[in-house]
Amino acid sequence: MWLPRLEYLTEIFGQLNRLKSSMQVRNENILTSTDKLIAFTKKGYFMEEQSEGRYSTLDMFPLVRKTCVKKMIPVIVEHLTCLGRRVEEYFPSISVDEFDWIRNPLVNLRDSSNFAICEEKESASLSSNRGLRMNNAELTLDAFWFSIMQVSIYC
């Protein structure tokens, strides 16, 4: 059992390392990091279901699958369950839906109740600006928002 456990730890730490590295790239922000954490958690639940449920295989863990130790399935399921709880504990979910206007700033915010009238008017001006639409397609999100600061219309 020692070798399959080591193989599993190698694979799960490799996945955690890839997640960490993907969150340390240029132009990363809280919204994209949250998306990555949510995706990782969903993958963990999928791996958990796959390991214990309908497939009863270890396809998500190729190194462990090679040794084909069925005794590892409960160990993996328990660890994935604990890992999922810890990720949710350390990174409490935030509702990123309310921040979609940051990713797509050219949408009109008329229907949003979170904004003051002044902000809704500014959003209407921004969403109607074709020059900003072209900039949005060419620039990163951060650079786009910096460019808006220069041409912003204040109430």
C-alpha positions as CSV (number, residue, x, y, z in Angstrom):
1,M,0.0,0.0,0.0
2,W,3.0,2.3,0.5
3,L,3.8,2.7,-3.2
4,P,0.2,3.4,-4.4
5,R,-0.2,6.0,-1.7
6,L,3.0,7.7,-2.8
7,E,1.8,7.6,-6.4
8,Y,-1.5,9.1,-5.5
9,L,0.2,11.9,-3.5
10,T,2.5,12.6,-6.4
11,E,-0.4,13.0,-8.7
12,I,-2.6,15.1,-6.4
13,F,0.3,17.4,-5.5
14,G,1.1,17.7,-9.2
15,Q,-2.5,18.9,-9.8
16,L,-2.3,21.3,-6.8
17,N,1.0,22.6,-8.2
18,R,-0.5,23.2,-11.6
19,L,-3.4,25.1,-10.0
20,K,-1.1,27.2,-7.9
21,S,1.1,28.0,-10.9
22,S,-1.9,28.9,-13.0
23,M,-3.0,31.4,-10.4
24,Q,0.4,33.2,-10.3
25,V,0.4,34.3,-14.0
26,R,0.4,37.8,-15.4
27,N,-3.0,39.5,-15.5
28,E,-4.5,37.1,-13.0
29,N,-7.2,38.5,-10.8
30,I,-9.6,37.4,-8.1
31,L,-12.3,36.5,-10.6
32,T,-10.2,34.2,-12.7
33,S,-8.6,32.7,-9.6
34,T,-12.1,32.0,-8.2
35,D,-13.0,30.3,-11.5
36,K,-9.9,28.1,-11.3
37,L,-10.6,27.1,-7.6
38,I,-14.3,26.3,-8.5
39,A,-13.1,24.2,-11.4
40,F,-10.5,22.4,-9.3
41,T,-13.2,21.6,-6.6
42,K,-15.6,20.3,-9.3
43,K,-12.8,18.1,-10.7
44,G,-12.2,16.8,-7.2
45,Y,-15.8,15.9,-6.8
46,F,-15.8,14.3,-10.2
47,M,-12.6,12.3,-9.3
48,E,-14.3,11.3,-6.0
49,E,-17.4,10.1,-7.9
50,Q,-15.4,8.3,-10.5
51,S,-13.2,6.6,-7.9
52,E,-16.1,5.3,-5.8
53,G,-19.1,5.3,-8.0
54,R,-20.1,4.2,-11.4
55,Y,-16.7,3.6,-12.9
56,S,-14.8,2.2,-10.0
57,T,-11.6,2.9,-11.8
58,L,-8.7,5.2,-11.2
59,D,-8.5,6.8,-14.6
60,M,-7.9,10.3,-13.1
61,F,-4.8,8.9,-11.4
62,P,-2.8,7.1,-14.1
63,L,0.1,6.2,-11.8
64,V,-2.2,4.6,-9.2
65,R,-4.1,2.9,-11.9
66,K,-0.9,1.1,-13.1
67,T,-0.6,-0.7,-9.7
68,C,-4.4,-1.3,-9.7
69,V,-4.8,-1.5,-6.0
70,K,-8.5,-1.6,-5.2
71,K,-7.7,-0.9,-1.5
72,M,-6.6,2.6,-2.6
73,I,-10.1,3.7,-3.7
74,P,-11.4,4.3,-0.1
75,V,-8.2,6.2,0.8
76,I,-8.5,8.4,-2.3
77,V,-12.2,9.0,-1.8
78,E,-11.6,10.0,1.8
79,H,-8.8,12.3,0.9
80,L,-10.7,14.0,-2.0
81,T,-13.6,14.6,0.3
82,C,-11.4,16.2,2.9
83,L,-9.5,18.2,0.3
84,G,-12.8,19.5,-1.1
85,R,-13.9,20.6,2.3
86,R,-10.6,22.3,3.0
87,V,-10.6,24.2,-0.3
88,E,-14.1,25.5,0.5
89,E,-13.0,26.3,4.0
90,Y,-9.9,28.3,3.0
91,F,-11.5,29.9,0.0
92,P,-15.1,30.6,0.9
93,S,-17.1,30.9,-2.3
94,I,-18.0,34.3,-3.4
95,S,-20.7,35.0,-5.8
96,V,-18.8,35.9,-9.0
97,D,-22.0,36.4,-10.9
98,E,-22.5,39.9,-9.4
99,F,-19.0,40.8,-10.8
100,D,-19.7,39.8,-14.4
101,W,-19.9,43.4,-15.4
102,I,-16.1,43.7,-14.6
103,R,-15.3,41.0,-17.1
104,N,-17.8,42.4,-19.6
105,P,-17.8,46.1,-18.8
106,L,-19.6,47.1,-22.0
107,V,-22.9,45.5,-20.9
108,N,-25.6,47.9,-19.9
109,L,-26.2,47.7,-16.1
110,R,-29.8,49.0,-16.2
111,D,-31.2,45.9,-14.5
112,S,-28.7,45.8,-11.6
113,S,-29.9,47.0,-8.2
114,N,-26.3,47.1,-6.8
115,F,-25.5,50.4,-8.6
116,A,-26.4,54.0,-8.0
117,I,-28.2,56.0,-10.8
118,C,-24.9,57.8,-11.5
119,E,-23.1,54.5,-12.1
120,E,-25.9,53.2,-14.3
121,K,-25.7,56.3,-16.4
122,E,-21.9,55.9,-16.7
123,S,-22.4,52.3,-17.7
124,A,-24.9,53.3,-20.4
125,S,-22.3,55.7,-21.8
126,L,-19.5,53.2,-21.7
127,S,-21.6,50.4,-23.3
128,S,-22.5,52.8,-26.2
129,N,-18.9,53.8,-26.9
130,R,-17.7,51.9,-30.0
131,G,-14.1,52.9,-29.5
132,L,-14.1,51.2,-26.1
133,R,-15.6,48.1,-27.6
134,M,-12.7,47.9,-30.0
135,N,-10.2,48.4,-27.2
136,N,-12.0,45.8,-25.1
137,A,-11.3,43.2,-27.8
138,E,-7.6,44.2,-28.1
139,L,-6.6,44.8,-24.5
140,T,-6.3,42.6,-21.4
141,L,-9.0,43.3,-18.8
142,D,-6.6,45.2,-16.6
143,A,-5.3,47.4,-19.4
144,F,-8.9,48.0,-20.6
145,W,-10.0,49.3,-17.2
146,F,-6.9,51.6,-17.0
147,S,-7.9,53.0,-20.4
148,I,-11.4,53.6,-19.1
149,M,-10.0,55.6,-16.1
150,Q,-8.5,58.0,-18.6
151,V,-11.7,58.6,-20.6
152,S,-14.3,58.0,-17.8
153,I,-17.4,60.2,-17.7
154,Y,-18.1,61.4,-14.2
155,C,-21.6,62.3,-13.0
